Amino acid sequence: IEKKEEKIEKKEEKIEKKEEIVSQNSSTKESECPDFNNKINVFNEALINFSEPAGFTTLLTGFCELLNNVHQSKNTWMPNSMTSITCYQELLIVLLKFLDVNESMLQYMTSQSSIADIVIPILYIMYTSRNNPGRVGLLHLCAFILLRFSSEREFGVQLNQIVPLKLPIDIQTANGTLADFLILVISKIISTHPEGMTPLFENLMTILANVSPYVKSISMPASIKLLALFEQFTSPRFLFAAPQHHHCVFLLVEVFNNIIQYQFAGNTPLVYSLIRRKGLFDRLMSLPERLIEKAKSRQKNVSSEKIDQSALVALGDQEMQLQQQSNHNNNQQDESNTGNTTEREERSRTVSKSSTDEHDKTKQILNNTTSTNTVENLPPQQWKPTILWLEEWIAKLPIHTINSMFTALIARVEQFISEGNVSDERQILNFLSKTTVVGLLPLPHAIILRKCHPYSSNYHWLTTFVWAVIYLNNLSLAIFDGRAIKLFQIATVPAQ
């Protein structure tokens, strides 16, 4: 019996030792396994802490090679000689994520001359996707990447490099810079006015405003496009469509001010274009008075106490038609027409100022009590444009630098034309390049760089876009039920 009890005790000791070993092994395994309850994204942490210069070079080279395949595969001598990748949307998503979480990666990319190999395919994708309603999200994605790039000073400097563009599109800049290509693509996107892109106009203009202090030379085609954008943004139909549309006017005026103050010497084509289109600025500043004059002429036919939004837009449409007729051949007119237009604008302003009592009476009819501080918070459906709103933001428009340049140069240009036989605009450009405005312009303003900071709404939009890309890439397998998806809407478009 004693021997049996000893054996039992030994077995119990062995069992206890085995249980201790098992408990130790289980504790070590638990310590090695990740804690899924801890909300740390390992991949995101790796992106944030990535700081090796050699790794940055490898990533930049990879992004350049893969993104350039988008247009290189469609621009070969032999069709289908280069395989086209289909994951460029995923590449752009990864690139945006890198730029959002890793500031060192953003600074490294913008300081390298090879950044052009990323900007060119991004602009090509934006240009080719502008008329496709299904690619509005891709346009937003590309615009956000360029907005992140433009927040760095080095990016604006890199835009001055000359790039020989050979793209399968109708935009070609012979010996032009990367800044010219950027301006031409943005102006093309805005002028075509694709559906769903209007909220992105302010971001596109912010990109130009950020890089404008560092652009040393803008070609004549790009300068003409900038003035065409100003004409579009200052048209009554665009201004009266939404309460925030006048922000684009402010940003474009900032572009002009930055170039005049900091890069005047190399941008004579833009200065020449501004002088020729001086009437656009005069018409914008006198727009409230001209609308009041038109309202007074129609007041006897108005039965209501106030003119609603449709009536004010109708008055603006009439003004815009007259403006388009007067500017139809503006690119072929000489500078004397600009002086005549200015005289007509001054005569119209003196006539309107002579009747101050009727002016104030008409303003009471057209205006509501809403000011610009509160009107922009209203939804577009509840907002109505008023003369008071128009006068408030026009009075804040920073065009003092542009007016000073007009005062200093228009008289000189007119005298040069009257004295010599000017047969080509290149002679005027040469004259402007030798003209200085030192001491004639106001003190240079501070350069403003608007940085893009990620917000919760940006994360929500990016998450929606990522899942939309995943859904579209898996239509053949049908692993998702489109009718049960609530994150985004699915619309079936018949094949053409």
FENBELZI-V838946 format. One record per helix or strand of 3 or more residues. SS is the DSSP state (H for helix, E for strand). FROM is the first residue (numbers start at 1). LEN is the number of residues. If there is no record, write none. Layout:
<<SS,FROM,LEN> <SS,FROM,LEN>>
This chain:
<<H,2,31> <H,42,7> <H,53,20> <H,88,14> <H,103,8> <H,113,16> <H,133,18> <H,153,6> <H,178,15> <H,198,17> <H,220,14> <H,236,4> <H,246,17> <H,268,9> <H,278,8> <H,287,15> <H,309,18> <H,330,3> <H,335,20> <H,356,11> <H,372,4> <H,387,9> <H,400,20> <H,425,9> <H,456,18> <H,482,3>>
